[in-house]
């Protein structure tokens, strides 16, 4: 009968399964890996030191363990968590089972737990510490306390996995496995001498360097930079590794001494070490990136790569100097996935271009490093002092899109609107993204952290704001279009969708400008409470709806005329009680749709953009139409009233002023990536 085993997470949840591998008790950080294959390479990746890995693929162990697929000489992770442990090994290369191997390595595994539920929990809460045990004498409460007292933050785990002495590496990828034409053309000839810092280096990184013509000398993580330079290599490599990159100042100091003197290439931890050496800072991700299916965008070319990744920390591009280019962006969350400093011939990737396991799209990074070393032989690299200016441009996720991309995205948005009748929610999405802007915050915070039309609403912390109920549906409508046109950033796409939505509803053409820099991560989200409320009680003790509107919109830098003009967009759409708390379940105008039925509209034809909102608010004769306190006040407030009456009398005047206000709103908090492109009718 299998031995019982428990997994206790620091949120107090307890998971019961059965044991395989070693017995005992272990504590570590629990992360999930989404790779479908390659569990052996994951097990032997030193970057997992101090962590338990939840495999999201349900069947693990079916191909056993073989001597050829090791990424290091041992298993470094603290524990293995699987749904279904295969008891049968079916691979001609296997020489033992996973259970046997973990027993040999003294590493614990737990099987028979709901890995899908654990993964969902980690995605919501972020990484959690966990404790695995086979000891029934240890209570759940004691295990919970062990979890809470353990942390990976601030830990230097590199010193536990690095080599003790330098060694040489010359073995390339075996011929039957080689896939890169550039590597095949080398044919094993060593042309470059590379020193590789071992922070927990994977074997396949060494193979790839050798395959591209490098004789590699691997040195310990704390090997002095002066000795490296005395070896006079053609280039210096900084490897992957475990733990907190901010806890290894000795590695950063060595990198600083090498930058500008030799071409430098960093992968994963090496990316983070070089990022700090260049003047940047790192931060911990919510649940990290672990798996073989992470999309990246190469910013200079727009090329998309599917990459293998394994890291819990990232470089904050807002802290980098101007000379550093963000060369790769993670398309899942917009974080920095690569850096380039052409003047210093320094390059990094946060992903694992060597794969093992994973796709080979990013293998070109090795070719680029070879190119840097070839150039350095011809021309001596002269280091320049680093600017400490915040690299605002480094946060860019997309450059100004091409006309072809703009036309294609416009057509795709229009098609979705025709099918889904979603004009109102697309406008609301754009307004709620832009409406977080604060003029005062912008005086103190760098872009995009003062809010505005930056695309930050796509991140969960901001999308979870109370005023954004229902807006995940709008984001879901735009996601396939973003995937179809990756050149267009999220900030541009969200604002473009609102402009198209107005025009498709019969409203005016809005000559939107495109080329916004996107918010890059959850760190760029604004605090809740910046968007307008519809009725009392208003925040901050505001006595009237008009006072509330002024406080909200004046904070953005808008005036009374713009407040009233923008209010006119309520000619489109409905309020739903399950989202905003206002309106009826349905009315005679909304009970049959179009689109999802229900809610209360402000106007009879709530998918037509005209000036009927002002007429209906002024008359207030129809009980089936919605009039909120913040609507009624535009005719009650003495300063608002002249503009409301103007738009009631003239639709042309409304359209003219609305376009100007919409354009201003769409550019709040915006920084442009070069010269913006203006939309044409």
C-alpha positions as CSV (number, residue, x, y, z in Angstrom):
1,X,0.0,0.0,0.0
2,X,1.5,3.4,-0.9
3,X,2.7,5.6,1.9
4,X,0.5,8.6,2.7
5,X,2.0,12.0,2.1
6,X,0.7,15.6,2.8
7,X,1.4,18.9,1.1
8,X,0.6,21.9,3.3
9,X,0.6,25.4,1.7
10,X,1.1,28.6,3.6
11,X,-2.5,29.7,2.9
12,X,-3.5,26.8,5.2
13,X,-4.8,24.4,2.6
14,X,-3.8,20.7,3.0
15,X,-3.5,18.3,0.1
16,X,-3.4,14.5,0.7
17,X,-1.7,12.1,-1.7
18,X,0.6,9.2,-1.8
19,X,4.4,9.2,-1.6
20,X,7.0,8.4,-4.2
21,X,10.7,9.0,-4.1
22,X,12.4,9.9,-0.8
23,X,10.7,10.1,2.6
24,X,10.9,12.8,5.2
25,X,9.9,16.5,5.5
26,X,10.9,19.4,3.2
27,X,9.9,23.1,2.9
28,X,10.1,25.2,-0.2
29,X,8.4,27.6,-2.6
30,X,5.7,26.0,-4.7
31,X,5.6,26.9,-8.4
32,X,3.9,25.3,-11.4
33,X,5.4,24.3,-14.8
34,X,3.3,24.1,-17.9
35,X,5.6,22.0,-20.1
36,X,4.0,19.0,-21.7
37,X,7.3,17.1,-22.0
38,X,10.8,17.1,-20.5
39,X,10.2,16.4,-16.8
40,X,13.7,15.0,-16.5
41,X,15.4,18.2,-17.8
42,X,13.2,20.2,-15.4
43,X,14.1,18.0,-12.4
44,X,17.8,18.5,-13.0
45,X,17.7,22.2,-13.7
46,X,19.6,23.9,-10.9
47,X,17.4,27.0,-11.1
48,X,14.7,25.1,-9.2
49,X,16.8,25.0,-6.0
50,X,14.6,25.7,-3.1
51,X,11.3,25.1,-4.9
52,X,8.7,22.4,-5.3
53,X,7.4,22.0,-8.9
54,X,3.8,21.3,-9.7
55,X,3.6,19.7,-13.1
56,X,0.4,20.8,-14.8
57,X,0.7,18.0,-17.3
58,X,-1.2,15.1,-15.6
59,X,0.9,12.1,-16.5
60,X,4.5,12.2,-15.3
61,X,7.1,9.4,-15.3
62,X,6.0,7.5,-18.4
63,X,9.4,7.8,-20.2
64,X,11.4,7.1,-17.1
65,X,14.9,8.5,-16.6
66,X,18.0,8.2,-18.9
67,X,21.6,9.3,-18.6
68,X,21.5,11.5,-21.7
69,X,18.9,14.1,-20.8
70,X,20.4,15.4,-17.5
71,X,20.8,19.2,-17.2
72,X,23.1,18.7,-14.2
73,X,24.5,15.9,-12.1
74,X,21.6,15.9,-9.6
75,X,18.1,17.0,-8.8
76,X,18.1,20.4,-7.1
77,X,14.4,21.0,-6.5
78,X,13.0,20.2,-3.0
79,X,10.0,18.3,-4.2
80,X,7.9,17.0,-7.1
81,X,4.1,17.3,-7.2
82,X,2.1,15.4,-9.8
83,X,-1.4,14.3,-10.6
84,X,-0.7,10.8,-11.9
85,X,2.6,9.0,-11.5
86,X,3.1,6.5,-14.2
87,X,4.0,3.1,-12.9
88,X,5.1,1.8,-16.3
89,X,8.2,3.1,-18.1
90,X,7.9,3.1,-21.9
91,X,11.1,4.4,-23.5
92,X,14.0,2.6,-25.1
93,X,16.5,5.1,-23.6
94,X,15.2,4.7,-20.0
95,X,17.4,3.0,-17.4
96,X,15.3,3.6,-14.3
97,X,11.9,4.9,-13.2
98,X,11.2,8.3,-11.8
99,X,10.4,6.8,-8.4
100,X,13.7,5.0,-8.3
101,X,15.6,8.1,-9.4
102,X,14.1,10.4,-6.8
103,X,14.8,7.8,-4.1
104,X,18.4,7.7,-5.3
105,X,18.5,11.6,-5.3
106,X,16.8,11.8,-1.9
107,X,14.1,14.0,-3.3
108,X,10.4,13.7,-2.3
109,X,7.4,13.4,-4.5
110,X,3.7,13.5,-3.9
111,X,1.2,12.1,-6.4
112,X,-2.6,11.8,-6.5
113,X,-3.3,15.4,-5.7
114,X,-5.4,17.8,-7.8
115,X,-2.6,19.7,-9.6
116,X,-5.1,21.7,-11.6
117,X,-6.6,23.1,-8.4
118,X,-3.2,23.9,-6.9
119,X,-2.2,25.7,-10.1
120,X,-5.3,27.8,-10.1
121,X,-4.7,28.7,-6.5
122,X,-1.1,29.8,-7.2
123,X,-2.3,31.9,-10.2
124,X,-4.8,33.7,-7.9
125,X,-2.6,34.1,-4.8
126,X,0.8,34.0,-6.3
127,X,3.6,31.7,-5.3
128,X,3.1,30.0,-1.9
129,X,5.5,28.2,0.4
130,X,4.7,24.6,1.0
131,X,5.8,21.7,3.2
132,X,5.8,18.0,2.1
133,X,6.0,15.3,4.6
134,X,5.5,11.6,5.2
135,X,5.8,12.0,8.9
136,X,2.4,11.6,10.6
137,X,3.7,12.9,13.9
138,X,4.1,16.4,12.5
139,X,0.8,18.3,12.7
140,X,-0.7,20.4,9.9
141,X,-0.3,23.5,12.1
142,X,3.4,22.9,12.6
143,X,3.9,22.4,8.9
144,X,2.0,25.6,8.3
145,X,4.3,27.5,10.7
146,X,7.4,26.1,8.9
147,X,5.9,27.4,5.6
148,X,5.3,30.9,7.0
149,X,8.9,31.1,8.4
150,X,10.6,30.2,5.1
151,X,11.3,32.6,2.3
152,X,13.2,32.6,-1.0
153,X,13.4,36.4,-1.1
154,X,16.8,37.6,-0.1
155,X,18.3,34.1,-0.4
156,X,21.6,33.5,-2.3
157,X,21.0,30.0,-3.6
158,X,23.6,30.3,-6.3
159,X,26.4,29.4,-3.9
160,X,24.7,26.1,-3.3
161,X,24.7,25.0,-6.9
162,X,27.8,26.6,-8.5
163,X,30.9,24.6,-9.3
164,X,33.8,24.6,-6.8
165,X,36.6,24.9,-9.4
166,X,36.9,26.0,-13.0
167,X,36.6,23.4,-15.7
168,X,36.6,23.1,-19.5
169,X,33.7,22.2,-21.8
170,X,34.0,21.3,-25.5
171,X,31.2,18.9,-26.2
172,X,28.5,20.2,-28.6
173,X,25.0,19.0,-29.4
174,X,25.1,15.5,-30.9
175,X,24.8,15.4,-34.6
176,X,21.5,13.6,-34.6
177,X,19.9,16.3,-32.4
178,X,21.4,19.3,-34.1
179,X,18.8,21.6,-35.8
180,X,20.5,24.9,-36.4
181,X,22.1,25.5,-39.8
182,X,24.5,28.0,-38.3
183,X,25.8,25.5,-35.8
184,X,26.0,22.7,-38.4
185,X,28.2,25.0,-40.5
186,X,30.7,25.3,-37.7
187,X,31.2,21.5,-37.7
188,X,32.8,21.4,-34.3
189,X,35.6,24.0,-35.1
190,X,36.3,26.1,-32.0
191,X,36.7,29.7,-33.0
192,X,35.9,31.6,-29.8
193,X,37.0,31.4,-26.2
194,X,34.2,32.0,-23.7
195,X,34.3,32.2,-19.9
196,X,31.0,31.1,-18.4
197,X,30.0,32.1,-14.9
198,X,28.2,29.1,-13.3
199,X,25.2,30.3,-11.3
200,X,23.6,26.9,-11.8
201,X,24.4,26.4,-15.5
202,X,22.4,23.9,-17.5
203,X,24.3,21.4,-19.6
204,X,22.5,22.2,-22.8
205,X,23.7,25.8,-22.6
206,X,27.2,24.5,-22.7
207,X,26.4,22.3,-25.6
208,X,24.9,25.1,-27.6
209,X,27.9,27.4,-27.0
210,X,30.2,24.6,-28.1
211,X,28.0,23.8,-31.1
212,X,28.4,27.4,-32.3
213,X,32.2,27.2,-32.1
214,X,33.1,28.1,-28.5
215,X,35.7,26.6,-26.2
216,X,34.1,27.2,-22.8
217,X,35.8,27.6,-19.4
218,X,33.3,27.4,-16.7
219,X,34.1,29.3,-13.5
220,X,32.4,29.5,-10.0
221,X,29.9,32.2,-9.4
222,X,32.3,34.3,-7.2
223,X,35.3,33.9,-9.5
224,X,37.0,37.4,-9.6
225,X,36.4,39.4,-12.8
226,X,40.0,40.4,-12.8
227,X,41.0,36.7,-13.3
228,X,38.4,36.3,-16.0
229,X,39.8,39.3,-17.9
230,X,43.4,38.0,-17.4
231,X,42.2,34.9,-19.4
232,X,41.4,37.2,-22.3
233,X,38.3,35.5,-23.6
234,X,36.4,36.6,-26.7
235,X,33.2,36.8,-24.6
236,X,31.8,36.2,-21.1
237,X,28.6,34.3,-20.4
238,X,26.4,34.7,-17.3
239,X,24.3,31.6,-16.7
240,X,20.9,30.7,-15.3
241,X,20.5,30.0,-11.6
242,X,18.2,29.9,-8.5
243,X,17.2,32.4,-5.8
244,X,16.9,36.1,-5.5
245,X,19.1,38.1,-8.0
246,X,19.3,41.0,-5.5
247,X,21.0,38.7,-3.0
248,X,24.2,38.2,-5.1
249,X,26.0,41.5,-5.1
250,X,29.3,39.8,-5.8
251,X,27.9,38.6,-9.1
252,X,26.7,42.1,-10.0
253,X,30.1,43.6,-9.1
254,X,31.9,41.1,-11.3
255,X,29.5,41.9,-14.2
256,X,30.1,45.6,-13.8
257,X,33.9,45.1,-14.2
258,X,33.4,43.0,-17.3
259,X,30.8,45.1,-19.2
260,X,32.4,47.2,-21.8
261,X,35.6,45.2,-21.8
262,X,34.3,42.0,-23.3
263,X,31.1,41.0,-25.1
264,X,28.6,39.7,-22.5
265,X,25.6,37.4,-22.8
266,X,23.2,36.5,-19.9
267,X,20.4,34.0,-19.7
268,X,17.8,34.0,-16.9
269,X,19.7,34.8,-13.7
270,X,22.4,36.1,-15.9
271,X,19.9,38.4,-17.5
272,X,19.0,39.7,-14.0
273,X,22.6,40.0,-12.9
274,X,23.5,42.0,-16.0
275,X,20.3,44.1,-15.6
276,X,21.5,45.2,-12.2
277,X,25.1,45.7,-13.4
278,X,23.6,48.1,-16.1
279,X,21.9,50.1,-13.3
280,X,18.5,48.4,-13.1
281,X,16.6,46.7,-10.3
282,X,14.7,43.4,-10.1
283,X,11.4,42.5,-8.6
284,X,9.5,39.3,-7.7
285,X,6.8,38.2,-10.1
286,X,3.4,37.1,-8.7
287,X,3.8,33.4,-9.7
288,X,6.7,33.4,-12.1
289,X,7.1,32.0,-15.5
290,X,7.8,28.2,-15.7
291,X,7.1,26.2,-18.9
292,X,7.8,25.7,-22.5
293,X,5.1,27.8,-24.1
294,X,5.7,31.5,-23.3
295,X,5.3,33.9,-26.2
296,X,7.9,36.7,-26.7
297,X,8.0,39.6,-29.0
298,X,11.3,40.8,-30.5
299,X,10.8,44.5,-30.4
300,X,13.2,45.6,-33.2
301,X,11.5,43.2,-35.7
302,X,8.2,42.3,-34.3
303,X,9.1,38.6,-34.6
304,X,7.3,36.3,-32.2
305,X,9.1,33.5,-30.4
306,X,7.7,30.7,-28.3
307,X,10.1,30.2,-25.5
308,X,11.0,28.0,-22.5
309,X,11.1,29.9,-19.2
310,X,11.9,29.3,-15.6
311,X,12.2,32.4,-13.3
312,X,10.4,34.1,-10.4
313,X,12.1,37.5,-10.7
314,X,12.2,40.1,-13.5
315,X,14.2,43.2,-14.4
316,X,12.2,46.4,-14.0
317,X,12.9,48.3,-17.3
318,X,11.9,51.6,-15.8
319,X,15.1,51.5,-13.7
320,X,17.4,50.9,-16.7
321,X,19.5,53.7,-18.3
322,X,18.6,55.1,-21.6
323,X,21.3,53.2,-23.5
324,X,19.7,49.9,-22.7
325,X,17.1,48.6,-25.2
326,X,14.4,46.2,-24.1
327,X,14.8,43.7,-27.0
328,X,12.2,41.2,-26.0
329,X,8.8,41.5,-24.3
330,X,6.9,38.7,-22.6
331,X,3.4,38.8,-24.3
332,X,1.7,37.1,-21.4
333,X,2.3,40.0,-18.9
334,X,4.4,42.6,-20.8
335,X,7.5,42.1,-18.6
336,X,11.1,42.6,-19.9
337,X,12.3,39.4,-21.5
338,X,15.6,40.6,-23.0
339,X,18.0,43.6,-23.1
340,X,20.5,44.9,-25.5
341,X,23.3,47.4,-25.1
342,X,24.9,47.7,-28.6
343,X,27.6,50.0,-27.4
344,X,28.9,47.6,-24.8
345,X,28.1,44.5,-26.9
346,X,26.0,43.2,-24.1
347,X,22.8,41.1,-24.6
348,X,20.5,39.1,-22.4
349,X,17.4,36.9,-22.6
350,X,15.2,36.1,-19.7
351,X,14.0,32.9,-21.4
352,X,16.0,29.7,-22.1
353,X,17.1,29.7,-25.7
354,X,18.9,26.3,-25.2
355,X,15.4,24.8,-24.4
356,X,15.8,21.3,-22.9
357,X,12.9,21.1,-22.6
358,X,11.1,23.5,-24.9
359,X,11.0,25.1,-28.4
360,X,14.0,26.2,-30.3
361,X,12.7,29.6,-31.6
362,X,15.1,31.6,-29.4
363,X,18.2,29.6,-30.3
364,X,19.2,32.6,-32.5
365,X,20.4,34.3,-29.3
366,X,23.6,32.2,-29.5
367,X,24.2,33.3,-33.0
368,X,23.9,37.0,-31.9
369,X,26.4,36.4,-29.2
370,X,28.8,34.9,-31.7
371,X,28.2,38.0,-33.9
372,X,29.2,40.3,-31.0
373,X,32.4,38.4,-30.4
374,X,33.2,38.5,-34.1
375,X,32.7,42.3,-34.2
376,X,34.8,42.7,-31.0
377,X,37.7,41.0,-32.7
378,X,37.7,43.6,-35.4
379,X,37.1,46.6,-33.2
380,X,38.0,47.2,-29.6
381,X,34.9,47.8,-27.4
382,X,35.2,51.0,-25.4
383,X,32.9,51.2,-22.4
384,X,30.8,54.3,-21.7
385,X,29.6,55.6,-18.3
386,X,26.1,54.5,-17.7
387,X,23.4,57.2,-17.5
388,X,21.2,57.0,-14.4
389,X,18.3,58.6,-16.2
390,X,15.1,56.4,-15.9
391,X,14.7,54.7,-19.3
392,X,11.1,55.5,-19.8
393,X,11.3,54.3,-23.4
394,X,12.3,50.9,-22.1
395,X,8.8,50.1,-21.0
396,X,7.5,50.0,-24.5
397,X,5.6,46.9,-25.5
398,X,4.8,47.9,-29.1
399,X,6.1,50.5,-31.5
400,X,3.9,52.8,-33.6
401,X,2.1,50.2,-35.8
402,X,2.3,50.1,-39.6
403,X,-0.6,51.3,-41.8
404,X,-1.2,47.7,-42.8
405,X,-1.6,46.7,-39.1
406,X,-3.9,49.7,-38.4
407,X,-6.1,48.9,-41.3
408,X,-6.3,45.3,-40.4
409,X,-7.1,45.9,-36.8
410,X,-9.8,48.5,-37.6
411,X,-11.5,46.0,-39.9
412,X,-11.2,43.2,-37.3
413,X,-12.7,45.5,-34.6
414,X,-15.6,46.5,-36.9
415,X,-16.3,42.9,-37.7
416,X,-16.5,42.0,-34.0
417,X,-18.8,45.0,-33.3
418,X,-21.2,44.0,-36.1
419,X,-21.3,40.4,-34.7
420,X,-21.4,41.2,-31.0
421,X,-23.1,44.7,-30.8
422,X,-20.3,45.5,-28.3
423,X,-19.8,49.3,-29.1
424,X,-20.6,50.4,-25.5
425,X,-18.4,48.0,-23.6
426,X,-15.4,48.8,-25.9
427,X,-15.8,52.5,-25.3
428,X,-16.1,51.9,-21.5
429,X,-12.9,49.8,-21.6
430,X,-11.0,52.6,-23.2
431,X,-12.4,55.3,-20.9
432,X,-11.6,53.2,-17.8
433,X,-8.1,52.6,-19.0
434,X,-7.5,56.3,-19.6
435,X,-9.5,57.6,-16.7
436,X,-7.0,56.5,-14.1
437,X,-4.7,59.4,-15.0
438,X,-3.7,61.9,-12.3
439,X,-2.0,65.2,-13.2
440,X,-0.5,65.5,-9.8
441,X,0.8,61.9,-9.7
442,X,2.5,62.5,-13.1
443,X,4.6,65.1,-11.5
444,X,6.1,62.5,-9.1
445,X,5.9,59.2,-10.9
446,X,7.5,58.0,-14.1
447,X,5.4,56.8,-17.0
448,X,3.1,54.8,-16.9
449,X,2.6,54.7,-13.1
450,X,0.5,57.9,-13.0
451,X,-2.2,56.2,-14.9
452,X,-3.8,57.0,-18.3
453,X,-4.2,55.3,-21.7
454,X,-1.4,52.9,-21.2
455,X,-3.1,49.5,-21.4
456,X,-2.6,48.8,-17.7
457,X,-6.3,47.8,-17.4
458,X,-5.4,44.5,-18.9
459,X,-3.6,43.5,-15.7
460,X,-5.6,41.8,-13.0
461,X,-5.0,44.4,-10.1
462,X,-6.5,47.2,-12.2
463,X,-9.2,45.1,-13.9
464,X,-10.3,44.0,-10.4
465,X,-11.3,47.6,-9.5
466,X,-14.9,47.9,-8.5
467,X,-15.8,50.2,-11.5
468,X,-14.5,47.7,-14.0
469,X,-17.0,44.9,-13.4
470,X,-17.8,43.2,-16.7
471,X,-14.8,44.7,-18.6
472,X,-12.9,41.3,-18.8
473,X,-15.5,40.5,-21.4
474,X,-14.3,43.5,-23.5
475,X,-10.7,42.5,-23.1
476,X,-11.6,39.0,-24.3
477,X,-13.2,40.4,-27.4
478,X,-9.9,42.2,-28.3
479,X,-7.5,39.5,-27.4
480,X,-7.8,37.5,-30.7
481,X,-7.3,40.8,-32.5
482,X,-4.1,41.5,-30.5
483,X,-2.9,38.0,-31.3
484,X,-3.6,38.6,-35.0
485,X,-1.8,42.0,-35.0
486,X,1.0,41.7,-32.4
487,X,2.7,44.8,-33.7
488,X,-0.1,46.9,-32.2
489,X,0.3,47.5,-28.5
490,X,-2.5,47.0,-26.0
491,X,-2.9,50.7,-25.2
492,X,-3.3,51.6,-28.9
493,X,-5.7,48.7,-29.5
494,X,-8.0,49.6,-26.6
495,X,-8.2,53.2,-27.7
496,X,-8.6,52.3,-31.4
497,X,-11.5,50.0,-30.5
498,X,-13.3,52.9,-28.8
499,X,-12.9,55.2,-31.8
500,X,-14.1,52.5,-34.2
501,X,-17.0,51.7,-31.8
502,X,-18.2,55.4,-31.9
503,X,-18.0,55.6,-35.7
504,X,-19.7,52.2,-36.3
505,X,-22.6,53.4,-34.1
506,X,-23.1,56.4,-36.4
507,X,-21.0,58.8,-34.5
508,X,-18.2,61.1,-35.7
509,X,-14.8,59.9,-37.0
510,X,-12.1,60.4,-34.4
511,X,-8.6,61.0,-35.8
512,X,-6.9,59.0,-33.1
513,X,-3.1,59.0,-32.8
514,X,-1.3,55.6,-32.4
515,X,2.1,54.7,-31.1
516,X,1.6,54.6,-27.3
517,X,4.0,52.9,-25.0
518,X,2.3,50.1,-23.1
519,X,2.4,49.5,-19.4
520,X,4.6,46.5,-18.9
521,X,3.4,44.8,-15.8
522,X,1.1,44.7,-12.8
523,X,3.5,47.1,-11.1
524,X,2.2,49.8,-13.4
525,X,-1.5,49.5,-12.2
526,X,-3.0,52.4,-10.4
527,X,-4.9,52.3,-7.1
528,X,-8.6,51.8,-7.0
529,X,-11.0,54.7,-6.6
530,X,-10.0,57.0,-9.5
531,X,-13.0,56.4,-11.7
532,X,-16.3,58.2,-11.3
533,X,-19.2,56.9,-9.2
534,X,-22.8,57.2,-10.4
535,X,-24.6,58.1,-7.2
536,X,-24.1,58.9,-3.6
537,X,-22.4,58.2,-1.3
538,X,-19.5,59.8,-3.1
539,X,-16.0,59.5,-1.9
540,X,-14.1,62.1,0.0
541,X,-17.3,63.7,1.4
542,X,-18.3,65.2,-1.9
543,X,-21.7,66.8,-1.4
544,X,-23.1,66.8,-5.0
545,X,-22.8,64.7,-8.2
546,X,-21.4,67.8,-9.9
547,X,-18.7,68.2,-7.3
548,X,-17.8,64.5,-7.6
549,X,-17.5,64.7,-11.4
550,X,-15.3,67.8,-11.2
551,X,-13.0,66.1,-8.6
552,X,-12.6,63.1,-10.8
553,X,-12.2,64.8,-14.2
554,X,-10.2,67.8,-12.9
555,X,-7.7,65.3,-11.5
556,X,-7.3,64.1,-15.1
557,X,-6.9,67.6,-16.4
558,X,-10.3,67.9,-18.1
559,X,-12.7,70.9,-17.8
560,X,-16.5,71.4,-17.5
561,X,-17.1,71.4,-21.3
562,X,-15.2,68.1,-21.7
563,X,-17.1,66.5,-18.8
564,X,-20.4,67.3,-20.4
565,X,-19.3,66.3,-23.9
566,X,-18.0,63.0,-22.7
567,X,-21.2,62.4,-20.7
568,X,-23.0,62.4,-24.1
569,X,-21.4,59.0,-24.9
570,X,-24.0,57.5,-22.6
571,X,-26.2,57.7,-25.7
572,X,-24.7,54.2,-26.1
573,X,-25.0,51.3,-23.8
574,X,-26.8,50.1,-20.7
575,X,-26.3,49.8,-17.0
576,X,-26.7,46.4,-15.5
577,X,-27.5,45.9,-11.8
578,X,-25.2,42.9,-11.5
579,X,-22.3,45.0,-12.6
580,X,-22.9,48.6,-11.5
581,X,-25.7,48.2,-9.0
582,X,-27.9,50.6,-11.2
583,X,-30.8,50.1,-13.5
584,X,-33.4,47.4,-14.0
585,X,-32.9,43.8,-14.9
586,X,-34.4,44.7,-18.3
587,X,-36.7,47.2,-20.0
588,X,-38.8,47.1,-23.2
589,X,-35.8,48.6,-25.0
590,X,-33.3,46.0,-23.8
591,X,-35.2,42.8,-23.1
592,X,-34.6,41.4,-26.6
593,X,-31.0,42.7,-27.1
594,X,-29.4,43.0,-29.5
595,X,-26.5,41.3,-27.9
596,X,-27.0,39.9,-24.4
597,X,-30.5,41.1,-23.3
598,X,-31.2,43.1,-20.2
599,X,-30.2,46.2,-18.3
600,X,-31.4,49.8,-18.5
601,X,-30.4,52.1,-21.3
602,X,-30.1,55.9,-21.2
603,X,-31.7,56.2,-24.7
604,X,-34.2,54.3,-26.8
605,X,-31.8,53.5,-29.5
606,X,-28.9,52.6,-27.3
607,X,-26.6,51.4,-30.1
608,X,-26.9,54.7,-32.0
609,X,-24.5,57.5,-31.3
610,X,-26.3,60.8,-31.5
611,X,-27.4,63.6,-29.1
612,X,-30.6,61.9,-27.9
613,X,-29.0,61.4,-24.4
614,X,-29.2,65.1,-23.8
615,X,-32.9,65.2,-24.9
616,X,-33.9,62.2,-22.7
617,X,-31.9,63.5,-19.7
618,X,-33.5,67.0,-20.1
619,X,-37.1,65.7,-20.5
620,X,-37.0,62.7,-18.0
621,X,-40.4,61.6,-19.3
622,X,-39.6,57.9,-20.0
623,X,-39.6,55.6,-16.9
624,X,-37.9,52.9,-18.9
625,X,-34.8,55.1,-19.5
626,X,-32.0,55.5,-17.0
627,X,-31.2,58.8,-15.3
628,X,-28.5,58.7,-12.7
629,X,-27.6,61.6,-10.4
630,X,-24.4,62.2,-12.4
631,X,-26.6,62.4,-15.5
632,X,-29.2,64.8,-14.1
633,X,-26.6,67.2,-12.8
634,X,-25.5,68.3,-16.3
635,X,-28.7,70.3,-16.6
636,X,-28.9,71.2,-12.9
637,X,-25.4,72.6,-12.3
638,X,-25.0,76.2,-13.5
639,X,-21.6,75.7,-15.1
640,X,-22.5,72.4,-16.8
641,X,-25.9,73.5,-18.0
642,X,-24.9,75.8,-21.0
643,X,-22.9,73.0,-22.6
644,X,-25.7,70.5,-22.1
645,X,-28.2,72.9,-23.6
646,X,-25.8,73.5,-26.5
647,X,-25.6,69.8,-27.3
648,X,-29.3,69.3,-26.9
649,X,-29.9,72.0,-29.5
650,X,-27.2,70.9,-32.0
651,X,-25.9,67.4,-32.7
652,X,-23.1,68.9,-34.9
653,X,-21.9,71.0,-32.0
654,X,-22.0,67.9,-29.7
655,X,-20.0,65.8,-32.3
656,X,-17.4,68.5,-32.7
657,X,-16.8,68.9,-29.0
658,X,-17.0,65.2,-28.3
659,X,-14.3,64.4,-30.8
660,X,-11.9,66.9,-29.1
661,X,-12.7,65.6,-25.6
662,X,-12.4,62.0,-26.7
663,X,-9.0,62.7,-28.2
664,X,-7.8,64.4,-25.1
665,X,-9.0,61.5,-22.9
666,X,-7.3,59.0,-25.2
667,X,-3.9,60.7,-24.8
668,X,-3.9,61.1,-21.0
669,X,-0.7,59.8,-19.5
670,X,0.6,58.8,-22.9
671,X,4.2,58.6,-24.0
672,X,4.9,58.0,-27.7
673,X,7.3,55.6,-29.2
674,X,8.7,57.9,-31.8
675,X,6.4,59.9,-34.1
676,X,2.7,58.9,-33.6
677,X,0.6,57.8,-36.5
678,X,-2.7,59.6,-37.0
679,X,-5.8,57.6,-38.0
680,X,-7.3,58.7,-41.4
681,X,-11.0,58.4,-42.3
